[in-house]
Amino acid sequence: MSIRDFAEHLGVSERTVSKWEAGRAAVRPRPEIQAALDTALGMAPPDAALRFASVVGSKESPRETFADSYRVESHKFIPAFVGTKAAQAFAFSCQSQLHEWLDVSSTQIPHANGACTAYVFRCGVVVLHLRQDLDLTRLATLAAWRYATYESDLPWATEYLRQTLPLDAAWQPPEYVLSMYLLRNTMWAGEELDNALRLMSLPSVLVNRQARPEPEPVGTHVERRLLVQGFDQPAVEPFGVAGVSVGYASWSGLAYYPLSPERALMPDDLVSFEIDVQMLWAYCRHIQREVEAGRDPLMPQPYGWRFLRAAHSRLTTARAQETAQHCMMREAALTTSGLPERLAQAQAALRETEGQSGRVFA
């Protein structure tokens, strides 16, 4: 392969490759370039990998040093509207949480396969946050696990809420589970790492959901092709920073990997923001149900249309101390969730109800 071909293969200039050739061992590529070089080496034919190993003085093929598994933190968010009376009654048994603008409490709850926290918002929503650590060898296995466990997560969440809270007719069982994956140990680099995170955020392409008795992962060859070649999906929004992190958001969830942990977003930043988003999504969904059932949505005064107007502003407006990374994450999560539109619709419905009655409901 010529210098020109190699440069084109990596997406760098010929001058850069010439500098590497002249500098040899003294060259220290930038992290994102090193990742691309690692990926190119990993995809090289065995004879080329062995030639590289002999040049650098290694006695083994570089392929043998690559990880054959990865570790991921799975974060599942299960929101449900339970009503203000039930939420406020539940909150008395929970610990109050510091929050810039929401009244929220939390408590640890038992779960057989992970650590679960219930976040109780006095506006009438409970968000269950379930964390599970996984060590896997294939992305498709993660995708199939996700869909299979959803089948048990929703009934478990519904039963827990029924047994724990003084529910009334206004409550609605959880409708969905949203996932976030924080990649801890990776087995990919460069473009493959980028594609792996995109696939984590949109796992439907990795499973046959029509298979019975449970979803089946696609074949290894299909997964490999998607990792190497990528796939076209405009519904996926990136929010990573070159050399710092790789992140993607979609309607199905988020995936994030800190290339440079000391400069990347903190896991708590991602989790706490997603909890707020899911709370507001469930709240707006309740209002939407009332409208579609032909009823005027009635909410307590502190949580009427002004509450939603404030939420919309806080979520969509950058703060003075907000970093560029946090801003990108926030925009990607909001864009793919469709929450801003739902907030606007719910706000309009509550304003119309208040206007028709001529008073604020208490």
C-alpha positions in Angstrom: 0.0 0.0 0.0 1.4 3.4 -1.0 1.7 6.4 1.3 -1.2 8.0 -0.6 -3.4 4.9 -0.3 -2.6 4.5 3.4 -3.4 8.2 4.1 -6.7 7.9 2.3 -7.5 4.7 4.2 -7.0 6.5 7.5 -8.5 9.8 6.5 -5.3 11.9 7.0 -3.0 13.8 4.7 -0.1 12.2 2.9 2.2 14.7 4.7 1.1 13.3 8.1 2.0 9.7 7.0 5.4 10.9 5.7 6.1 12.5 9.1 5.3 9.2 10.8 7.6 7.4 8.5 10.4 9.8 9.1 9.9 10.1 12.9 9.3 6.4 13.5 9.4 5.6 17.3 9.5 9.3 18.2 6.0 9.9 16.7 3.1 10.2 19.2 -0.2 10.4 17.3 -3.2 12.2 18.8 -5.6 9.9 20.6 -8.2 9.9 17.8 -5.5 9.2 15.2 -4.1 6.4 17.4 -7.5 4.9 17.7 -7.8 4.9 13.8 -4.4 3.2 13.5 -5.4 0.6 16.1 -8.5 -0.2 14.1 -6.6 -0.4 10.8 -4.2 -2.8 12.4 -7.0 -4.9 13.9 -8.6 -5.2 10.4 -5.3 -6.0 8.7 -4.7 -9.5 7.2 -2.8 -11.9 9.5 0.4 -11.7 7.5 0.4 -7.9 7.6 -0.2 -8.0 11.4 2.7 -10.4 11.9 5.0 -8.2 9.8 4.1 -5.2 12.0 4.8 -7.3 15.1 8.3 -8.2 13.8 9.1 -4.6 13.0 8.2 -3.3 16.5 9.9 -6.3 18.1 6.8 -8.1 19.4 6.8 -11.9 19.6 3.0 -12.1 19.2 0.5 -10.8 16.8 -1.1 -7.5 17.9 -4.5 -9.1 17.5 -3.8 -11.2 20.5 -3.5 -8.2 22.7 -7.0 -6.9 21.9 -9.8 -7.5 24.4 -12.3 -10.2 23.5 -15.1 -8.8 25.7 -16.5 -5.5 26.9 -18.1 -4.2 30.1 -21.1 -2.0 30.1 -23.2 -0.3 32.8 -26.8 -0.7 31.8 -29.1 2.0 33.2 -32.8 1.4 32.7 -35.4 4.2 33.4 -39.0 3.2 34.0 -41.3 6.2 34.5 -45.0 6.1 35.6 -47.6 8.7 36.5 -49.1 7.8 39.8 -50.9 11.0 40.8 -49.8 13.8 43.2 -51.5 12.3 46.3 -49.8 8.9 45.9 -46.4 10.5 45.1 -46.5 12.9 48.0 -47.6 10.0 50.4 -44.7 7.9 49.1 -42.2 10.8 49.4 -42.7 10.9 53.2 -40.9 7.5 53.4 -38.0 8.6 51.1 -35.0 10.8 51.5 -35.2 14.3 50.0 -32.8 14.9 47.1 -31.0 18.2 46.3 -32.3 19.4 42.9 -32.0 22.8 41.3 -35.7 23.2 40.5 -37.7 20.0 41.2 -39.1 18.6 44.4 -37.9 15.0 44.4 -37.1 12.3 47.0 -35.5 8.8 46.5 -35.2 5.5 48.1 -33.4 2.2 47.4 -35.7 -0.7 46.5 -34.9 -4.4 46.2 -34.3 -6.0 42.8 -33.0 -9.5 42.1 -30.7 -8.6 39.3 -29.4 -5.1 40.0 -29.4 -1.9 42.1 -32.6 0.0 41.9 -33.6 3.5 43.1 -37.1 5.0 43.1 -37.2 8.7 42.4 -40.4 10.2 43.6 -41.5 13.6 42.2 -44.2 15.4 44.1 -45.9 16.5 40.8 -47.1 12.9 40.5 -44.4 10.8 38.8 -42.2 8.0 40.0 -39.1 7.0 37.9 -37.5 3.7 38.7 -33.7 3.6 37.9 -32.2 0.2 37.5 -28.5 -0.3 37.2 -26.9 -3.6 36.0 -23.3 -4.4 35.1 -22.7 -6.7 32.2 -19.6 -8.4 30.7 -20.3 -9.5 27.1 -18.6 -10.6 23.9 -21.1 -9.4 21.3 -23.3 -6.3 20.8 -26.2 -8.4 19.5 -26.2 -10.3 22.8 -26.7 -7.0 24.7 -29.5 -6.0 22.3 -31.3 -9.3 22.7 -30.9 -9.1 26.5 -32.4 -5.7 26.5 -35.6 -6.7 24.7 -35.9 -9.9 26.7 -35.6 -8.3 30.1 -38.0 -5.5 29.1 -40.7 -8.3 29.2 -40.1 -8.8 32.9 -39.1 -5.3 33.9 -42.5 -3.7 33.1 -44.6 -6.2 35.1 -42.1 -6.0 38.0 -42.3 -2.2 38.1 -46.1 -2.3 37.8 -46.4 -4.8 40.7 -44.0 -2.8 42.9 -45.9 0.4 42.4 -49.3 -1.3 43.1 -48.0 -2.8 46.3 -46.2 0.2 47.6 -48.3 3.3 46.7 -51.9 4.3 47.6 -52.9 4.4 43.9 -56.2 5.8 42.6 -57.9 5.7 39.3 -55.7 8.4 37.8 -52.6 6.3 37.8 -51.1 4.7 34.7 -48.9 1.6 34.7 -45.4 2.0 33.2 -45.6 1.9 29.4 -41.9 1.5 28.4 -38.3 1.1 29.6 -35.6 3.5 28.3 -32.0 2.4 28.4 -28.7 4.1 28.7 -25.4 2.3 28.3 -22.1 3.6 29.7 -19.3 1.6 28.1 -16.5 0.9 30.7 -14.1 -1.6 29.0 -14.1 -1.7 25.3 -13.0 -4.2 22.7 -13.2 -1.8 19.8 -11.2 1.3 18.6 -11.5 4.0 16.0 -14.4 3.7 13.6 -15.5 0.4 15.1 -15.8 2.0 18.5 -17.9 4.8 17.0 -20.2 2.3 15.2 -20.4 0.2 18.4 -21.8 3.1 20.3 -24.3 3.9 17.6 -25.5 0.4 17.6 -25.9 0.4 21.4 -28.1 3.5 21.1 -30.3 1.8 18.4 -30.3 -1.9 19.2 -33.2 -2.9 17.0 -30.9 -3.5 14.0 -29.2 -6.2 16.0 -32.1 -8.4 16.9 -35.0 -10.3 15.4 -37.8 -9.2 17.7 -40.3 -11.5 16.0 -38.5 -14.6 17.1 -40.2 -16.8 19.7 -40.1 -17.4 22.6 -37.8 -14.4 22.9 -35.9 -12.0 20.6 -32.8 -13.5 18.9 -29.5 -11.8 18.2 -28.4 -11.4 14.6 -25.6 -13.5 13.3 -22.0 -12.7 14.0 -21.3 -11.9 10.4 -24.1 -9.3 10.3 -22.8 -7.6 13.5 -19.3 -7.6 12.1 -20.4 -6.0 8.9 -22.3 -3.3 10.8 -19.2 -2.6 13.0 -16.8 -2.3 10.0 -19.1 -0.6 7.5 -21.4 1.3 9.8 -25.1 2.0 8.9 -27.2 4.9 7.8 -29.6 6.0 10.5 -30.4 9.7 10.6 -32.4 9.3 13.8 -29.2 8.9 15.8 -27.7 12.1 17.3 -24.0 12.3 18.2 -22.9 14.2 21.3 -19.2 13.1 21.7 -16.2 15.4 21.6 -13.1 14.3 19.5 -10.4 12.8 21.7 -12.6 13.1 24.8 -15.7 11.0 24.4 -18.0 9.1 22.0 -21.8 9.5 22.6 -25.0 8.9 20.7 -28.7 9.3 21.5 -31.7 7.9 19.7 -35.4 7.4 20.4 -34.4 4.1 22.0 -31.8 5.4 24.4 -28.3 6.7 24.9 -24.8 5.2 24.7 -21.6 6.9 26.0 -17.9 6.1 26.3 -15.3 8.4 27.9 -12.1 8.3 25.9 -10.6 10.7 28.4 -12.5 10.1 31.7 -11.0 13.1 33.5 -12.3 15.4 30.7 -15.5 13.6 29.8 -19.0 14.0 31.3 -19.5 12.4 34.7 -21.9 9.4 34.7 -24.1 11.1 37.3 -24.6 14.1 34.8 -26.0 11.7 32.2 -28.2 9.7 34.7 -29.7 12.7 36.5 -30.6 14.5 33.3 -32.3 11.4 31.8 -34.3 10.9 35.1 -35.6 14.5 34.7 -36.4 13.9 31.0 -38.3 10.7 31.7 -40.2 12.3 34.6 -41.5 15.1 32.4 -42.2 12.7 29.5 -44.5 10.6 31.8 -46.1 13.8 33.2 -46.9 15.1 29.7 -48.1 11.6 28.6 -50.7 11.7 31.4 -52.0 15.1 30.2 -52.1 13.7 26.6 -54.2 10.7 27.8 -56.7 13.0 29.4 -57.0 15.1 26.3 -57.4 12.1 24.1 -60.1 10.7 26.4 -62.2 13.8 25.9 -61.5 15.2 29.4 -60.0 18.5 30.5 -56.6 17.8 32.2 -56.8 19.0 35.8 -53.5 19.4 37.7 -52.7 21.0 41.1 -51.8 24.6 41.0 -48.0 24.2 41.6 -47.8 21.9 38.6 -49.9 23.6 36.0 -48.9 25.2 32.7 -46.5 27.6 34.4 -44.6 24.6 35.8 -44.3 23.1 32.3 -43.3 26.5 30.9 -40.5 26.7 33.4 -39.4 23.1 32.7 -39.3 23.8 28.9 -37.1 26.8 29.5 -34.7 25.1 31.9 -34.2 22.1 29.6 -33.8 23.9 26.3 -31.8 27.0 27.4 -28.1 26.8 28.0 -26.8 27.8 31.4 -23.9 30.2 31.9 -21.8 27.5 33.6 -22.8 24.7 31.3 -19.9 23.0 29.4 -20.0 22.4 25.6 -20.2 18.7 26.3 -23.2 18.9 28.6 -24.9 21.2 26.1 -24.4 18.7 23.3 -25.7 15.9 25.4 -28.7 17.8 26.5 -29.6 18.8 22.9 -29.1 15.3 21.6 -31.3 13.7 24.4 -34.1 16.3 24.0 -34.1 16.1 20.2 -34.4 12.3 20.0 -37.0 12.1 22.9 -39.4 14.6 21.4 -39.9 16.1 24.8 -39.9 19.8 23.9 -42.9 19.3 21.6 -44.7 17.3 24.3 -44.1 20.0 26.8 -45.5 22.6 24.5 -48.6 20.5 23.8 -49.2 19.8 27.5 -48.7 23.4 28.4 -51.2 24.5 25.8 -53.8 22.0 27.0 -53.5 23.1 30.6 -53.7 26.8 29.6 -56.9 26.1 27.7 -58.4 24.2 30.6 -57.6 27.1 33.0 -58.9 29.7 30.5 -62.2 27.8 30.1 -62.7 27.6 33.8 -61.6 31.1 34.6 -59.6 29.8 37.6 -56.6 27.7 38.6 -57.5 24.3 39.9 -56.2 23.6 43.4 
